[in-house]
Amino acid sequence: MLMISSRELGILTMKAYRLLTGVDDAAFCHRITEALNLGWRLHGSPVLTYDGVRQAVICGQAITKDVPDRSYEPSMDLSQQ
């Protein structure tokens, strides 16, 4: 089977990456859920650490999204993709 990449076909697709972080609470889960429903995908496993100053567990989750017809620009707001 011949595999042709989207780049070879001239289709422009940008891969966006974000790392969401926050206190491990319902609000953080809602942020992840909203991102998933906006087309973002989980990337890798979540990470947890303890912030002794805030006395709270901090969670981080990487997410990615393929954005068609866009080229990456350093000035773009990735949260709006």
Buried (B, 14 or more C-beta within 10 A) or exposed (E): EEEEEEEEEEEEEBEBEBEBBBEBEEEBEEBBEEBEEEEBEEBEEEEEEEEEEEEBEBBBBBBBBBBEEBEEEEEBEEEEB
